[in-house]
Amino acid sequence: MSAGSDAMSAGSDAISAGSAAASPSVAVERVSAQLGDVVALWDVSARVGPGITALLGPNGAGKTTLVRLVCGLLPASQGTVRVGGRDPRSDHEARRGLGYVPEAQALIDRLDARRFVRLAAILHGRADADAAAAAALEQVLLDPDDRRPLRTYSKGMRQRVKLANALVHDPTLLVLDEPLNGLDPTQRHHMSDLLRRLGDEGRAVILSSHVLAEVEPLAERVLVLSAGRLVAEGDPAAIRELLDDRPHRLRLGTDEPARLGAALLDAGLITGARVLTATSLQVETTTIGAFRTRVATTARDRGLRLSEVVPLDDDLESVFRYLVDGGTMRTRESL
Ligand SMILES: Nc1ncnc2c1ncn2[C@@H]1O[C@H](COP(=O)(O)OP(=O)(O)OP(=O)(O)O)[C@@H](O)[C@H]1O
């Protein structure tokens, strides 16, 4: 893993993993954003090119703030944001090439999809507003001739209407805030396919999420934000590796905790063990993949019963806290 790839400006603190984006559609240079008393983003630099880039981070990490900066909806307190080389705050051309899907966007429920999307087309000055609306709905695999009001649409269909709304002026950059949030697995699959296709068409697609597994099959690059800072960036596999490499603590249920601990130490699957109760054991491992694959067979081979395996720190908060505080992170001082 190397720090300081082409995708990051010199002096960035982020862990860099995987390849850099070519010919950036978005260039964020040492950007900070203060909202009231809160420093929502601090010294973030990143470049985003065509294809799908995920902004990953827990609640309050600064994802929406970064998205809003890129869309020109918020001024940077420091640093520069460029979209296609232009300032999205002041340059209409930059805004024209940009489609934004906010997380909480209200639809007009009494309208049908085509009428709703047509409003966006008119706002964008499309002379052929109706045809543009129909084409955008087809792009997201909705029927432009469906006359049912939007209030009858499922969450997944509503999400696709929002996407059509953002696509109606054919932007080269599409920015989506938590587009997969709240969708069931089938809807998520549909939405992922659509986004993938838009990325394959050569658009730059930026989407935010707080779930790595959600963006893993989709994004070519992941930018990890935590507490307003960019703490890691790379392809999803590299980010996953980064997260999996950290020490994991787990609680195991068994009727013979001491013997199970010894067996797992013996097998090299854990680095430490502590008996918690007569029926439970806490272990630490730095090879979570191997542990997951072999823990059950190792117990069974020794004639030990394993009744449960409970990860103790697998919530994203602790993962990101580790990324920020953990020993593997390169800081500017150590580079
Ligand atoms: N208008 C505001 N005024 C003051 N603080 C704000 C404002 N908007 C956001 N913040 C704060 O800025 C920080 C970053 O918020 P942001 O919404 O960008 O995070 P996020 O990663 O998108 O989180 P979430 O997933 O919860 O939407 C948080 O601490 C948040 O409380």
The ligand as a Gaussian input file, in Angstrom:
#p B3LYP/6-31G(d) Opt

LIG

0 1
 N      -25.867000      23.215000       8.653000
 C      -25.032000      22.722000       9.552000
 N      -24.658000      23.462000      10.614000
 C      -23.788000      22.983000      11.528000
 N      -23.225000      21.764000      11.460000
 C      -23.565000      20.982000      10.423000
 C      -24.492000      21.420000       9.414000
 N      -24.635000      20.407000       8.504000
 C      -23.850000      19.409000       8.929000
 N      -23.214000      19.744000      10.067000
 C      -22.248000      18.932000      10.819000
 O      -21.144000      18.709000       9.964000
 C      -20.633000      17.397000      10.125000
 C      -20.651000      16.671000       8.797000
 O      -21.995000      16.473000       8.404000
 P      -22.407000      15.745000       7.032000
 O      -23.895000      15.856000       6.884000
 O      -21.567000      16.264000       5.934000
 O      -21.976000      14.250000       7.349000
 P      -22.418000      12.919000       6.593000
 O      -21.183000      12.091000       6.460000
 O      -23.142000      13.239000       5.328000
 O      -23.375000      12.258000       7.635000
 P      -24.775000      11.517000       7.420000
 O      -24.445000      10.168000       6.878000
 O      -25.320000      11.479000       8.803000
 O      -25.582000      12.382000       6.485000
 C      -21.497000      16.749000      11.188000
 O      -20.842000      16.901000      12.422000
 C      -22.770000      17.554000      11.149000
 O      -23.394000      17.528000      12.419000

